[in-house]
Amino acid sequence: MIASHLHSPVQVIQQQMSSSEFIIWAEFLKQDFNHPDRHDYYLAQIAMEVRRGSMNCRHPNKVKFEDLLMKFEIDKKDEPKTLEEADERSKKFWFALTGYELKDL
């Protein structure tokens, strides 16, 4: 997600981003996940008009725009509880991508 958000290849990000910066970006994207952008609003508007115009809709005025915006929940049971735990998880992730193990250091 970070590579996609930054419009950069994963390899470039691996070389240029520290583990603490990775944690910050990951947290930012997690917080930003449920904030709709203009594309989400546009698609919800279209879905609302399609639903209101369907023959099966008995009460078109009860179809609400807000109900058509998707909401995502993040499973918090796997969240790191301390900064050290988050740092360790980040290191394991980056080392796994590069083929190294923490014991190789």
Secondary structure, 3 states (H helix, E strand, C coil): CHHHHHCCCHHHHHHHCCHHHHHHHHHHHHHHCCCCCHHHHHHHHHHHHHHHHCCCCCCHHHCCCHHHCCCCCCCHHHCCCCHHHHHHHHHHHHHHHHCCCHHHC
